């Protein structure tokens, strides 16, 4: 193999590890800021789920909280984008945790 070329695994594995590490770090940052993003009331009965494309997924244990969370949808998205503008969140989805 030429000195100018590397095996794909030599390049891809470090990059994939870095991406995974960055995602975990970012998730931890979001969880730390969750009360500020969701607000003190909503953060009591919800938690950050994940980011899926441009959608913020919020977890709750009780479906009765879905309308309360959705009523604050714009504020939550705006607050999230204030802290993490590079994500450019446009949508919000609430998922009920099933045990």
Secondary structure, 3 states (H helix, E strand, C coil): CCCCCCCHHHHHHHHHHHHHHHHHHHHHHHHHHHHHHHCHHHHCCCEEEEEECCEEEEEECCHHHHHHHHHCHHHHHHHHHHHCHHHCCCEEEEEECCC
